[in-house]
Amino acid sequence: MRTFVAGQEAADETEFVELALGIDVDLFRGPLEQETDEERRARRDVAREVLRDLRESAEVGNEVAGWDALYADALTRTVPFVRAARGQRAATGAAA
């Protein structure tokens, strides 16, 4: 079964959410692969700006932006399982 959002085909569940909500999951959650400190700082700066814009839009009555802001904010509090597992292996000295 193929899934389309606004005329674009979603390849998987994550892409469906991104297309439906307009939220880039990696921007708020972080990528599954490692990123440098500089990349992380830049990504988080952009995420803060986008989240601020969503909240401002919500305050003037855009309900969709309000829900998007809640979702994006929740993503900032998650750690992808793969990244968490890598950190655990490093902490215990196990081979990566």
C-alpha positions as CSV (number, residue, x, y, z in Angstrom):
1,M,0.0,0.0,0.0
2,R,1.3,3.4,-0.9
3,T,0.7,6.5,1.3
4,F,0.5,10.0,-0.1
5,V,0.5,13.3,1.8
6,A,-0.2,16.5,-0.2
7,G,0.7,14.7,-3.4
8,Q,4.0,13.3,-2.1
9,E,4.6,9.6,-1.5
10,A,5.8,8.8,2.0
11,A,8.4,6.1,2.0
12,D,8.0,5.1,5.7
13,E,6.3,6.1,8.9
14,T,8.8,8.8,9.8
15,E,8.5,10.4,6.4
16,F,4.7,10.3,6.7
17,V,4.9,12.2,9.9
18,E,7.3,14.7,8.4
19,L,5.0,15.3,5.4
20,A,1.8,15.4,7.5
21,L,3.0,17.7,10.2
22,G,5.8,19.6,8.4
23,I,8.2,18.6,11.2
24,D,11.7,17.4,10.4
25,V,12.2,14.7,13.1
26,D,16.0,14.7,12.8
27,L,16.1,18.5,13.4
28,F,14.4,18.2,16.8
29,R,15.4,14.6,17.9
30,G,18.9,14.6,16.3
31,P,20.2,12.3,13.6
32,L,20.7,8.6,14.2
33,E,24.4,8.8,13.2
34,Q,26.9,10.8,15.2
35,E,27.2,14.5,14.7
36,T,30.1,16.8,15.7
37,D,29.7,19.3,18.5
38,E,29.5,22.1,16.0
39,E,26.8,20.3,13.9
40,R,24.8,19.6,17.1
41,R,25.0,23.3,18.2
42,A,23.9,24.5,14.7
43,R,21.0,21.9,14.6
44,R,19.8,22.9,18.1
45,D,20.0,26.6,17.2
46,V,17.8,26.1,14.2
47,A,15.4,23.8,16.2
48,R,15.0,26.5,18.8
49,E,14.2,29.1,16.2
50,V,11.6,26.9,14.5
51,L,10.1,26.0,17.8
52,R,9.9,29.7,18.7
53,D,8.2,30.4,15.4
54,L,5.7,27.6,15.9
55,R,4.8,28.8,19.4
56,E,4.4,32.4,18.2
57,S,2.0,31.2,15.4
58,A,0.1,29.2,18.0
59,E,-0.3,32.2,20.2
60,V,-2.0,34.1,17.5
61,G,-4.5,31.3,16.9
62,N,-2.8,28.8,14.6
63,E,-3.9,25.5,16.2
64,V,-1.9,23.3,13.9
65,A,1.3,25.2,14.7
66,G,0.4,24.7,18.4
67,W,0.2,20.9,18.0
68,D,3.4,21.0,15.9
69,A,5.1,22.9,18.6
70,L,4.1,20.3,21.2
71,Y,5.3,17.4,19.0
72,A,8.6,19.2,18.2
73,D,9.2,20.0,21.8
74,A,8.6,16.4,22.8
75,L,11.1,15.3,20.2
76,T,13.8,17.4,21.8
77,R,13.4,15.3,24.9
78,T,14.0,12.0,23.2
79,V,17.2,10.1,22.5
80,P,17.2,7.7,19.5
81,F,17.7,4.1,20.7
82,V,20.7,3.6,18.4
83,R,22.4,6.7,19.8
84,A,21.6,5.7,23.4
85,A,22.9,2.2,22.8
86,R,26.2,3.6,21.4
87,G,26.6,5.8,24.5
88,Q,25.9,2.9,26.8
89,R,28.6,0.7,25.0
90,A,31.1,3.6,25.3
91,A,30.3,4.0,29.0
92,T,30.8,0.3,29.7
93,G,33.9,0.0,27.5
94,A,32.2,-2.5,25.2
95,A,33.3,-2.8,21.6
96,A,31.3,-0.6,19.2
